[in-house]
Amino acid sequence: MEEPMNEMDERMDRFRLFFRNNGFYVVLVLCLLVVGVAIALLAWPKQTDMTAEAPTDDAPIVIVGQSNDERLNEALSAPTAVPVPPTPIPKPSVLPTPSPVLATPEPTAKHASTSEKAAPPVQGEVIFGYAVDKLLYSVTLDQWTTHDAVDIAADAGTEVKCAFSGTVERVGKDDALGYTVVVQHANGRSTLYGNLAENVRVHPGDKVSAGDVLGTVGTSAISECALKPHLHFAVYVDGTPKDPAKYVRLG
């Protein structure tokens, strides 16, 4: 009996020694086994339920949203138009009505028309014209010369009338133009009437109106004696000769 007891004690000693040396690992393995079993137990009902709910091959599969009616399927598969809210129409802002602006006519350059020109001192043809920037041939002088007036043909004794109202400035006999009358008008304008007859009817300082008779046509101008009877008529503005045709109506 002693041998079996000794052998048993010897085995117990070896077991205790093994447990003493490896007990930690044994306990760790046991804990892992317990955790694994617990996890398996918790997961087991879900797997059962999923297996129970899984359809068999014989069971008909119903897809939500489909029907045996092809028209209904087309209607269900067609994209649904999303309603777009209407764009609000902006209200037109009320603008103040602009007040009508009356256009002011621009001042136009005033040109002297034929009706605005004065009547000629005598009625007749111009036989020797105005020329200050060119030369005209003078039969009397037999040379080319300038001419700051117009010579209007008229019979001797024809009345010579004042072209504009004004004041008689000078009456006398010029060496070249014979008996002359000079009348001063407004705006620096003056007129000269030459080759008159001796019987001049006005005197210096007389107030005259347009149309008043100053004298008669004569032949007193020595520088123009080769021409037929005429009136030598000149217009000056601030002492500068101007073309009489711009101020009086000439034939």
Contacts in CASP RR format, 6 or more apart in sequence:
PFRMAT RR
TARGET T0000
AUTHOR 0000-0000-0000
METHOD contacts of the structure
MODEL  1
MEEPMNEMDERMDRFRLFFRNNGFYVVLVLCLLVVGVAIALLAWPKQTDM
TAEAPTDDAPIVIVGQSNDERLNEALSAPTAVPVPPTPIPKPSVLPTPSP
VLATPEPTAKHASTSEKAAPPVQGEVIFGYAVDKLLYSVTLDQWTTHDAV
DIAADAGTEVKCAFSGTVERVGKDDALGYTVVVQHANGRSTLYGNLAENV
RVHPGDKVSAGDVLGTVGTSAISECALKPHLHFAVYVDGTPKDPAKYVRL
G
19 26 0 8 1.000
55 61 0 8 1.000
65 76 0 8 1.000
66 73 0 8 1.000
66 76 0 8 1.000
67 73 0 8 1.000
67 76 0 8 1.000
112 246 0 8 1.000
112 247 0 8 1.000
114 249 0 8 1.000
117 246 0 8 1.000
117 247 0 8 1.000
117 248 0 8 1.000
117 249 0 8 1.000
118 163 0 8 1.000
118 164 0 8 1.000
118 210 0 8 1.000
118 247 0 8 1.000
118 248 0 8 1.000
118 249 0 8 1.000
119 161 0 8 1.000
119 163 0 8 1.000
119 210 0 8 1.000
119 211 0 8 1.000
119 248 0 8 1.000
119 249 0 8 1.000
120 152 0 8 1.000
120 163 0 8 1.000
120 233 0 8 1.000
120 248 0 8 1.000
120 249 0 8 1.000
120 250 0 8 1.000
120 251 0 8 1.000
121 152 0 8 1.000
121 160 0 8 1.000
121 161 0 8 1.000
121 162 0 8 1.000
121 163 0 8 1.000
121 193 0 8 1.000
121 214 0 8 1.000
121 231 0 8 1.000
121 233 0 8 1.000
121 248 0 8 1.000
122 152 0 8 1.000
122 154 0 8 1.000
122 158 0 8 1.000
122 159 0 8 1.000
122 160 0 8 1.000
122 161 0 8 1.000
122 217 0 8 1.000
122 231 0 8 1.000
123 154 0 8 1.000
123 251 0 8 1.000
124 152 0 8 1.000
124 153 0 8 1.000
124 154 0 8 1.000
124 251 0 8 1.000
125 152 0 8 1.000
125 153 0 8 1.000
125 251 0 8 1.000
126 150 0 8 1.000
126 151 0 8 1.000
126 152 0 8 1.000
126 153 0 8 1.000
126 250 0 8 1.000
126 251 0 8 1.000
127 151 0 8 1.000
127 152 0 8 1.000
127 153 0 8 1.000
127 227 0 8 1.000
127 228 0 8 1.000
127 230 0 8 1.000
128 136 0 8 1.000
128 147 0 8 1.000
128 150 0 8 1.000
128 151 0 8 1.000
128 224 0 8 1.000
128 227 0 8 1.000
128 230 0 8 1.000
129 136 0 8 1.000
129 147 0 8 1.000
129 149 0 8 1.000
129 150 0 8 1.000
129 151 0 8 1.000
130 147 0 8 1.000
130 148 0 8 1.000
130 149 0 8 1.000
130 150 0 8 1.000
130 241 0 8 1.000
130 243 0 8 1.000
130 244 0 8 1.000
130 245 0 8 1.000
131 146 0 8 1.000
131 147 0 8 1.000
132 146 0 8 1.000
132 147 0 8 1.000
132 148 0 8 1.000
132 241 0 8 1.000
134 146 0 8 1.000
135 144 0 8 1.000
135 145 0 8 1.000
135 146 0 8 1.000
136 144 0 8 1.000
136 145 0 8 1.000
136 146 0 8 1.000
136 147 0 8 1.000
137 143 0 8 1.000
137 144 0 8 1.000
137 145 0 8 1.000
138 144 0 8 1.000
138 145 0 8 1.000
138 147 0 8 1.000
138 223 0 8 1.000
138 224 0 8 1.000
138 226 0 8 1.000
139 226 0 8 1.000
139 227 0 8 1.000
140 223 0 8 1.000
140 224 0 8 1.000
140 225 0 8 1.000
140 226 0 8 1.000
140 227 0 8 1.000
141 223 0 8 1.000
148 234 0 8 1.000
148 241 0 8 1.000
149 192 0 8 1.000
149 232 0 8 1.000
149 233 0 8 1.000
149 234 0 8 1.000
149 241 0 8 1.000
149 244 0 8 1.000
150 232 0 8 1.000
150 233 0 8 1.000
150 234 0 8 1.000
150 244 0 8 1.000
150 245 0 8 1.000
150 250 0 8 1.000
151 195 0 8 1.000
151 224 0 8 1.000
151 227 0 8 1.000
151 230 0 8 1.000
151 231 0 8 1.000
151 232 0 8 1.000
151 233 0 8 1.000
152 230 0 8 1.000
152 231 0 8 1.000
152 233 0 8 1.000
152 250 0 8 1.000
153 227 0 8 1.000
153 228 0 8 1.000
153 229 0 8 1.000
153 230 0 8 1.000
154 217 0 8 1.000
154 229 0 8 1.000
154 230 0 8 1.000
154 231 0 8 1.000
155 217 0 8 1.000
155 229 0 8 1.000
156 197 0 8 1.000
156 216 0 8 1.000
156 217 0 8 1.000
156 218 0 8 1.000
156 219 0 8 1.000
156 229 0 8 1.000
157 197 0 8 1.000
157 216 0 8 1.000
157 217 0 8 1.000
157 218 0 8 1.000
157 229 0 8 1.000
158 216 0 8 1.000
158 217 0 8 1.000
158 231 0 8 1.000
159 213 0 8 1.000
159 215 0 8 1.000
159 216 0 8 1.000
160 193 0 8 1.000
160 196 0 8 1.000
160 213 0 8 1.000
160 214 0 8 1.000
160 215 0 8 1.000
160 216 0 8 1.000
160 217 0 8 1.000
160 231 0 8 1.000
161 210 0 8 1.000
161 211 0 8 1.000
161 212 0 8 1.000
161 213 0 8 1.000
161 214 0 8 1.000
162 183 0 8 1.000
162 191 0 8 1.000
162 208 0 8 1.000
162 209 0 8 1.000
162 210 0 8 1.000
162 211 0 8 1.000
162 212 0 8 1.000
162 213 0 8 1.000
162 214 0 8 1.000
163 191 0 8 1.000
163 210 0 8 1.000
163 211 0 8 1.000
163 233 0 8 1.000
163 247 0 8 1.000
163 248 0 8 1.000
164 183 0 8 1.000
164 185 0 8 1.000
164 189 0 8 1.000
164 191 0 8 1.000
164 210 0 8 1.000
165 185 0 8 1.000
165 207 0 8 1.000
165 208 0 8 1.000
165 209 0 8 1.000
165 210 0 8 1.000
166 183 0 8 1.000
166 184 0 8 1.000
166 185 0 8 1.000
166 186 0 8 1.000
166 207 0 8 1.000
166 208 0 8 1.000
166 209 0 8 1.000
167 183 0 8 1.000
167 184 0 8 1.000
167 205 0 8 1.000
167 206 0 8 1.000
167 207 0 8 1.000
167 208 0 8 1.000
168 181 0 8 1.000
168 182 0 8 1.000
168 183 0 8 1.000
168 184 0 8 1.000
168 202 0 8 1.000
168 203 0 8 1.000
168 204 0 8 1.000
168 205 0 8 1.000
168 206 0 8 1.000
168 207 0 8 1.000
168 208 0 8 1.000
168 214 0 8 1.000
169 182 0 8 1.000
169 183 0 8 1.000
169 184 0 8 1.000
169 190 0 8 1.000
169 204 0 8 1.000
169 205 0 8 1.000
170 180 0 8 1.000
170 181 0 8 1.000
170 182 0 8 1.000
170 204 0 8 1.000
171 180 0 8 1.000
171 181 0 8 1.000
171 182 0 8 1.000
171 200 0 8 1.000
171 202 0 8 1.000
171 203 0 8 1.000
171 204 0 8 1.000
172 179 0 8 1.000
172 180 0 8 1.000
172 181 0 8 1.000
172 200 0 8 1.000
173 179 0 8 1.000
173 180 0 8 1.000
173 220 0 8 1.000
174 180 0 8 1.000
174 194 0 8 1.000
174 221 0 8 1.000
175 222 0 8 1.000
176 221 0 8 1.000
176 222 0 8 1.000
176 223 0 8 1.000
177 192 0 8 1.000
177 194 0 8 1.000
177 195 0 8 1.000
177 220 0 8 1.000
177 221 0 8 1.000
177 223 0 8 1.000
177 224 0 8 1.000
177 232 0 8 1.000
178 194 0 8 1.000
178 195 0 8 1.000
178 196 0 8 1.000
178 220 0 8 1.000
178 221 0 8 1.000
178 222 0 8 1.000
179 194 0 8 1.000
179 195 0 8 1.000
179 196 0 8 1.000
179 197 0 8 1.000
179 198 0 8 1.000
179 200 0 8 1.000
179 218 0 8 1.000
179 220 0 8 1.000
180 192 0 8 1.000
180 193 0 8 1.000
180 194 0 8 1.000
180 196 0 8 1.000
180 232 0 8 1.000
181 192 0 8 1.000
181 193 0 8 1.000
181 194 0 8 1.000
181 196 0 8 1.000
181 200 0 8 1.000
181 202 0 8 1.000
181 214 0 8 1.000
181 215 0 8 1.000
182 190 0 8 1.000
182 191 0 8 1.000
182 192 0 8 1.000
182 193 0 8 1.000
183 190 0 8 1.000
183 191 0 8 1.000
183 193 0 8 1.000
183 208 0 8 1.000
183 214 0 8 1.000
184 190 0 8 1.000
185 191 0 8 1.000
187 237 0 8 1.000
188 237 0 8 1.000
188 238 0 8 1.000
188 239 0 8 1.000
189 235 0 8 1.000
189 236 0 8 1.000
189 237 0 8 1.000
189 247 0 8 1.000
190 235 0 8 1.000
190 236 0 8 1.000
190 239 0 8 1.000
191 233 0 8 1.000
191 234 0 8 1.000
191 235 0 8 1.000
191 236 0 8 1.000
192 232 0 8 1.000
192 233 0 8 1.000
192 234 0 8 1.000
192 235 0 8 1.000
192 236 0 8 1.000
193 214 0 8 1.000
193 215 0 8 1.000
193 231 0 8 1.000
193 232 0 8 1.000
193 233 0 8 1.000
194 220 0 8 1.000
194 221 0 8 1.000
194 231 0 8 1.000
194 232 0 8 1.000
194 233 0 8 1.000
195 217 0 8 1.000
195 218 0 8 1.000
195 219 0 8 1.000
195 220 0 8 1.000
195 221 0 8 1.000
195 224 0 8 1.000
195 229 0 8 1.000
195 230 0 8 1.000
195 231 0 8 1.000
195 232 0 8 1.000
196 214 0 8 1.000
196 215 0 8 1.000
196 216 0 8 1.000
196 217 0 8 1.000
196 218 0 8 1.000
196 220 0 8 1.000
196 231 0 8 1.000
197 215 0 8 1.000
197 216 0 8 1.000
197 217 0 8 1.000
197 218 0 8 1.000
197 220 0 8 1.000
198 220 0 8 1.000
199 215 0 8 1.000
199 216 0 8 1.000
200 214 0 8 1.000
200 215 0 8 1.000
201 213 0 8 1.000
201 214 0 8 1.000
201 215 0 8 1.000
202 208 0 8 1.000
202 212 0 8 1.000
202 214 0 8 1.000
202 215 0 8 1.000
208 214 0 8 1.000
217 229 0 8 1.000
217 230 0 8 1.000
217 231 0 8 1.000
218 229 0 8 1.000
219 225 0 8 1.000
219 229 0 8 1.000
221 232 0 8 1.000
224 230 0 8 1.000
224 232 0 8 1.000
233 244 0 8 1.000
233 248 0 8 1.000
234 241 0 8 1.000
234 244 0 8 1.000
235 241 0 8 1.000
235 242 0 8 1.000
235 243 0 8 1.000
235 244 0 8 1.000
235 246 0 8 1.000
235 247 0 8 1.000
235 248 0 8 1.000
236 242 0 8 1.000
244 250 0 8 1.000
END
